[in-house]
Amino acid sequence: MTSSGLGLVLGGYLLGAVPFGLLVARFLGGVDPRQGGSGNIGATNVSRQAGRAAGVLTLVLDVAKGAVPTALALDLLNPAWAAAVGLAAFVGHCWPVYLRFKGGKGVATFLGALLGMAPWAALASGLVLILVAIISRHMSLGSMAGGVSSVFWLWLLGAPVAFMACASLMSLMIIYKHRTNITRLKAGEEHGWR
């Protein structure tokens, strides 16, 4: 079981590290999202640089690369391994070996990993993300709120401690990845959500 678990963790990282935003933007828009907007390879910046269809496809793929390996690990092994695989996929997206460890902010892959662990918590966190983003007009604020709220939803649903620990770590990393956004929010210079 340990070798299977470690194999899934490694596989989760390598799948999470696939830069779907970069690949989709190049294929559908002929652009490198790292060269414009926020410089991020996530769905929001891909949408701005390569069009809405590219952004939606990136979102779906980034969610899937978190959900699929996590759900597989939960089915084959146990909650602790599923949490480890979900965390690995998230880390892969944020620090991908294929892009010299310069990746996205991990929000979609976080939601995917959460979906693989606890679908209702993922849905509730996604709703928090959307509502806060709409009300504040800042996707960055919505992303952080959605991440932080996940721990509460998991606790409310009686999820395994491993899931709550994983969500807590991912939420902290999401906040860390948004540190420049936080600086701009404090200064009133953050771009509004479009």
C-alpha angles and dihedrals in degrees: 000000000000094000091047090049094049090048091053092047090053091045090049091053094047092047091045089051093059103112098223092166091058093045094047094046091051094046099043102028106021090231139114107231089206089069098058145036111003092347089237125137093216127113097264095057093038088055090052094047104035106019139269096286090056090048093051092047090049090050092051093047094045091051091047094052089059097040102045101054092039094051090046092053091048090051096046103034131006142290095274093055091043090054091049092050092047090050090049092052090049092049089048091057094046096043107022119186089213093062099040090266094299107125144140133294094266102229098130093043089048090054089047093052089047089049089055091050104036117359095192092053089049091051093049092047090048090052091050089050093051095044095048091045092051095044095044095031088225120113089194092060092046091050093053093045092050091050096048093045091056092077090056093049092049091050091048091052093049093243121175117279089243090063092050091048091050093048091048092053093046091048091053090049091049089054090047091050089051095051093115089049089052090053091051092046090054090049093046090241101112115124114251120244113264 
